[in-house]
C-alpha cells in the first residue's frame, strides 16, 4: 500500500535498476512510453527502449541483430527507409544526448516474440518491464462490442505474461478515446478498468502535463517525428500531444484524418497503469494465441474466438 502523495507506478519501479520500456502495438507506440522512460532516466535508472515494429526490419544487415527477432536500431539504421519510427526516435534521443539505441521486434507470433524479449532481458539484466500502449485496446478482454486492433498488443502481453523471472511487469495505456475510431467502446474500457481494480491489478491514473520536463520533451519528440515522417505521422501520438498542449475537439494535424472528426480532450493525456499478470489473466483468448509462431495465426485465432463469444453490447456515456 502506498501513500496518496506518491505515484503507485513509480513506487513499483523504485527498487528496479534496469528497466525496459517497450511499445506493445507497433508503429509509434514506443513514443507513448517516452515520458516515462525519460522520467526514469532522470531519476538515475538504466532504461532501455524497444518496440514491436511495423518497419521493414528484414533488410537490416546481420550486424544490426542482437538476437533472432531482436534488431538494435541506431540513428544511422536504414537511411533509405522513409518510415522507420524506431530510427526516428533513436535520432531524436541522440540529438538530446540520451542513449540512442531502440530495439525493434518484427511482427511474429507469441513464441518468437517471447524468445526475443527473453534475449533482451538477459542482454541487459532487466529487472522491470513497462509495456506501453498508445490507446486503450490493450485493455480489451475479448467479449467487448469492438476490440480495436488487439493482435500486436495482446501478442506482447502474452509474450511477457510467461516471463515470471522478471520481478516487475507493468502495462500503461496513454490516449484514452483514440481507439473510438477503431470501434472501441470506452464505457467498456472503464468497465474493464473497474474490474482490474477489483482484482488488485489497477495502479491508478496520472496526467502528462506539458509544464513538466518530460511533457515538454515528449511534445518535442512528437513534433520531430511528424517532421521526419510527413506522409505517415502518428495519429495516436499527434492526438495525445494536442491534448497535452490543451487543444480540444476536432483538432486536425494530418491529412490522414481528413474527412473524419476527432475529439481531442484532456483524458487523452492520462496514463492508466496496471500489473501485467493481472491484465493477462482477464484476457479470454490469451491461451488460444499462446503457441503461435506467426502474426497471421494470432489474427485468425482471435477471429475464431470472436465467432464463439457473445459480446457485451456497447453502452453510451450517461452524461
C-alpha positions in Angstrom: 0.0 0.0 0.0 1.3 3.5 -0.9 0.5 6.9 0.4 -1.8 9.2 -1.6 1.0 11.7 -2.4 3.1 9.0 -4.1 2.6 7.6 -7.6 1.9 3.8 -7.5 3.6 3.2 -10.9 6.9 4.8 -9.9 6.7 3.3 -6.5 6.5 -0.2 -8.1 9.6 0.7 -10.1 11.5 2.3 -7.2 13.7 -0.7 -6.5 14.3 -1.6 -10.2 17.7 -0.7 -11.5 17.5 -1.7 -15.2 14.1 -1.1 -16.8 12.8 -1.9 -20.3 10.1 0.4 -21.7 8.5 -1.3 -24.7 5.8 -0.3 -27.2 3.2 -3.1 -27.4 1.3 -2.4 -30.6 3.8 -1.4 -33.3 4.1 1.9 -35.2 4.8 4.8 -32.9 3.6 3.1 -29.7 7.0 3.5 -28.0 6.6 7.3 -28.2 3.7 6.9 -25.7 6.2 5.5 -23.2 8.9 8.1 -23.8 7.9 10.4 -21.0 8.0 7.5 -18.5 11.4 6.4 -19.9 12.8 9.9 -19.6 11.5 10.3 -16.1 13.1 7.1 -15.0 16.4 8.2 -16.7 16.2 11.5 -14.9 15.9 9.5 -11.7 19.2 7.8 -12.4 17.7 4.5 -13.7 19.3 2.5 -16.6 16.5 2.4 -19.2 16.3 0.6 -22.5 13.7 1.1 -25.2 12.0 -1.4 -27.5 9.1 -1.5 -29.9 7.1 -4.1 -31.7 7.8 -2.8 -35.2 5.9 -2.2 -38.4 9.2 -1.2 -40.1 10.9 -3.2 -42.8 13.4 -4.9 -40.5 14.2 -7.8 -42.8 16.5 -5.5 -44.8 18.8 -4.7 -41.9 22.3 -6.0 -42.0 23.4 -9.0 -39.9 25.4 -6.9 -37.5 22.2 -5.0 -36.5 20.6 -8.1 -35.0 21.3 -8.6 -31.3 19.5 -12.0 -31.3 16.9 -13.7 -33.5 13.9 -11.3 -33.9 15.7 -8.6 -32.0 17.1 -5.7 -34.0 19.2 -2.9 -32.4 18.2 0.3 -34.3 20.5 3.3 -34.2 20.3 6.8 -35.6 22.1 5.5 -38.7 20.0 2.5 -39.4 18.4 2.0 -42.9 18.7 5.7 -44.1 16.8 4.7 -47.3 13.6 3.9 -45.4 11.2 6.9 -45.0 9.0 5.1 -42.4 11.1 3.9 -39.5 9.7 5.1 -36.1 12.4 3.3 -34.1 15.2 5.0 -36.1 13.4 8.4 -35.9 13.2 8.0 -32.1 16.9 7.0 -32.0 17.8 10.1 -33.9 15.8 12.3 -31.5 17.4 10.7 -28.5 20.8 11.3 -30.0 20.0 15.0 -30.6 19.1 15.4 -26.9 22.1 13.4 -25.5 20.2 10.3 -24.4 21.3 6.7 -25.1 20.1 6.2 -28.7 19.6 2.5 -29.3 16.0 1.5 -29.8 15.4 -2.3 -30.0 12.8 -3.5 -32.5 10.8 -6.7 -32.7 9.4 -7.9 -36.0 5.8 -8.9 -36.2 5.7 -12.5 -35.1 3.6 -14.8 -33.0 3.9 -15.2 -29.3 6.6 -17.8 -29.0 9.3 -16.0 -31.1 8.4 -12.6 -29.5 8.8 -14.2 -26.1 12.2 -15.6 -27.0 13.2 -12.1 -28.3 12.1 -10.5 -25.1 14.0 -13.0 -23.1 17.1 -12.4 -25.1 16.8 -8.6 -24.5 16.1 -9.2 -20.8 19.2 -11.4 -20.5 21.4 -9.0 -22.5 20.8 -6.1 -20.2 19.8 -8.0 -17.0 16.4 -6.2 -17.0 14.5 -6.4 -13.7 11.4 -4.5 -14.7 9.4 -4.1 -17.9 6.8 -1.4 -18.7 4.7 -2.3 -21.7 3.1 0.7 -23.3 0.0 1.0 -25.5 -0.9 4.2 -27.3 -4.6 3.9 -26.9 -6.8 1.5 -24.8 -7.3 -1.6 -26.9 -4.7 -3.5 -24.8 -7.3 -3.4 -22.1 -9.9 -5.3 -24.1 -10.6 -8.8 -22.7 -12.3 -10.2 -25.8 -16.0 -10.0 -25.3 -16.5 -6.3 -25.9 -18.5 -4.9 -28.7 -15.3 -3.9 -30.6 -11.7 -4.8 -29.8 -9.9 -2.2 -31.9 -6.6 -3.6 -33.2 -5.6 -6.1 -30.4 -3.4 -8.5 -32.3 0.0 -6.9 -31.7 -0.9 -5.6 -28.2 -2.0 -8.9 -26.9 0.8 -10.8 -28.5 3.1 -8.6 -26.5 1.1 -9.2 -23.3 1.1 -12.9 -23.9 4.9 -12.9 -24.6 5.6 -11.2 -21.3 3.0 -12.9 -19.2 5.0 -16.1 -19.1 8.4 -14.4 -18.2 7.8 -14.5 -14.5 11.6 -14.3 -13.9 11.2 -10.6 -14.3 10.1 -9.3 -10.8 8.1 -6.3 -12.1 5.9 -6.3 -15.3 3.6 -3.4 -15.8 1.2 -2.1 -18.5 0.5 1.5 -19.2 -2.1 3.0 -21.5 -2.0 6.6 -22.8 -4.5 8.1 -25.2 -8.0 7.3 -23.7 -10.6 7.8 -26.5 -8.2 7.4 -29.5 -9.5 3.9 -30.3 -13.1 5.0 -30.7 -12.2 5.3 -34.4 -11.3 1.5 -34.4 -14.6 0.5 -32.8 -13.7 0.5 -29.1 -16.5 1.5 -26.7 -14.9 3.5 -23.9 -17.6 2.8 -21.4 -16.5 -0.8 -21.7 -12.9 0.3 -21.2 -13.9 1.9 -18.0 -15.8 -1.2 -17.0 -12.7 -3.2 -17.6 -10.6 -0.8 -15.5 -13.1 -1.2 -12.7 -12.8 -5.0 -12.9 -9.0 -4.7 -12.8 -9.3 -2.5 -9.7 -11.4 -5.2 -8.0 -8.7 -7.8 -9.0 -6.0 -5.6 -7.4 -4.3 -5.1 -10.8 -5.0 -1.4 -11.3 -2.3 1.1 -10.2 -4.3 4.3 -10.9 -4.0 7.1 -13.4 -2.0 10.3 -13.6 -1.6 13.1 -16.2 1.2 14.1 -18.5 1.4 17.9 -18.1 3.3 20.0 -20.6 4.7 22.0 -17.8 6.9 19.1 -16.8 10.4 18.4 -18.3 9.2 15.1 -19.6 6.0 16.5 -21.0 7.9 19.2 -22.9 10.4 16.7 -24.3 7.5 14.4 -25.4 5.9 17.3 -27.4 9.3 18.0 -29.0 9.8 14.3 -29.9 6.3 14.0 -31.5 6.9 17.2 -33.5 10.3 15.8 -34.6 8.6 12.6 -35.7 5.9 14.4 -37.6 8.5 16.4 -39.4 10.6 13.3 -40.3 7.6 11.2 -41.3 5.3 13.7 -43.0 3.5 11.1 -45.1 2.6 8.9 -42.2 2.6 10.8 -38.9 1.2 9.1 -35.8 -2.5 9.9 -35.3 -2.4 8.5 -31.8 0.6 10.5 -30.6 -0.5 13.5 -32.5 -3.8 13.4 -30.7 -2.1 12.9 -27.3 0.3 15.7 -28.0 -2.6 18.0 -29.0 -4.3 17.1 -25.7 -1.1 17.8 -23.7 -1.0 21.2 -25.5 -4.5 21.9 -24.2 -6.3 21.6 -27.5 -9.9 20.4 -27.6 -12.3 18.9 -30.1 -11.8 18.4 -33.8 -8.0 19.2 -34.0 -6.8 18.3 -37.4 -3.0 17.9 -37.7 -2.6 15.5 -40.6 -4.1 14.7 -43.9 -4.6 11.2 -42.7 -7.6 12.2 -40.7 -9.2 14.4 -43.4 -13.0 13.6 -43.6 -13.1 12.4 -40.0 -14.0 14.2 -36.8 -11.5 14.0 -33.9 -12.4 14.5 -30.3 -9.1 15.6 -28.6 -9.7 16.1 -24.9 -7.8 16.1 -21.6 -8.5 12.4 -20.9 -6.1 11.6 -23.8 -3.2 12.8 -21.7 -3.9 10.4 -18.8 -1.7 7.4 -18.1 -3.6 4.4 -16.8 -1.3 1.8 -15.1 -1.8 -1.9 -14.4 0.0 -5.0 -13.3 0.7 -7.1 -16.4 -0.1 -10.5 -14.9 -3.5 -9.3 -13.7 -4.3 -7.8 -17.1 -3.2 -11.0 -18.9 -5.4 -13.2 -16.5 -8.5 -11.3 -17.6 -8.0 -11.9 -21.4 -10.4 -14.5 -22.5 -8.4 -15.7 -25.5 -4.8 -15.5 -24.4 -4.5 -19.3 -24.2 -5.6 -19.5 -27.9 -2.6 -17.5 -29.1 -0.1 -18.9 -26.7 1.6 -21.3 -29.2 1.6 -19.1 -32.2 4.7 -18.6 -34.4 3.2 -16.0 -36.9 1.2 -12.8 -36.5 -1.3 -14.1 -39.0 -2.0 -17.0 -36.7 -2.8 -14.5 -33.9 -5.2 -12.7 -36.2 -7.0 -16.0 -37.1 -7.1 -17.3 -33.6 -8.7 -14.1 -32.3 -11.2 -14.1 -35.2 -12.1 -17.7 -34.4 -12.6 -16.8 -30.7 -14.9 -13.9 -31.7 -17.1 -16.3 -33.6 -17.8 -18.2 -30.4 -18.4 -15.5 -27.9 -21.5 -13.5 -27.0 -20.3 -9.9 -27.0 -21.3 -7.3 -24.4 -23.5 -4.6 -26.0 -21.9 -1.2 -26.4 -23.0 1.5 -23.9 -23.2 5.3 -24.1 -21.8 7.6 -21.5 -24.8 8.6 -19.4 -23.8 12.3 -19.4 
